[in-house]
Amino acid sequence: MSLSEARYHDLIDAAQQEIEDVFDDSDLDVDLENSAGVLTIGFENGTQVILSRQEPLRQLWVAARSGGFHFDYDEKSARWICDTSEEPLGELMARVTREQTGSDVEFEEL
């Protein structure tokens, strides 16, 4: 079942807000910029993670130092799941944050 446009945007907004909240509550020095639906996370070491909407595909795309990842929303688990590795968004965010900063940050709700 395809997501409606409104539900898709609500789900992306919620995921991006949750990620911002996790970073705000962490000890990491990060620069968060959310503009036109694109969330850019800038780390102290100059690396970035970028979350962007791919509206025609109803996907959330994540660009990190280790590569690009495409997520579909899974209604059954109520989570964004990578379309190739089946890794949930929260696990990917924890992994790429650790890879890019050496710090462990938990993203339990994603």
Summary of the structure (lengths in Angstrom):
residues: 110
radius of gyration: 13.1
end to end distance: 20.5
largest distance: 40.8
contacts: 308
relative contact order: 0.17
helix: 34%
strand: 35%
